[in-house]
Amino acid sequence: MTSIGKGALLFFGGVLFGTAGIKALSSRDAKKAYTHCTAAALRAKKSVMETVTKVQENAEDIYAEAKQINLDREENEKPVELEPEKTVKSTEENEI
């Protein structure tokens, strides 16, 4: 068999296989399988989104508590303001 004959045979075999594949992929059983796979993917998505929401809520709680801790700490570390000391003016300043 020549290389042209082998190429033509492979081409027509591929067309036949592709046509059969398309027919199999568009069958009722295949559609049912796709539907079940899609339903499973939607359930997985819902589960992941619930987990993400819980993590997000926990992160917001942690952030709020951390801010409050820092505010409390700042209030406790503020230096106590003392009244300015009264100074006695020197006699030289009084004479001028």
Protein Blocks (a to p, Z undefined) as FASTA:
>chain_A
ZZklmmmmmmmmmmmmmmmmmmmmmmmklmmmmmmmmmmmmmmmmmmmmmmmmmmmmmmm
mmmmmmmmmmmmmmmmpccddddddddddfklmmZZ
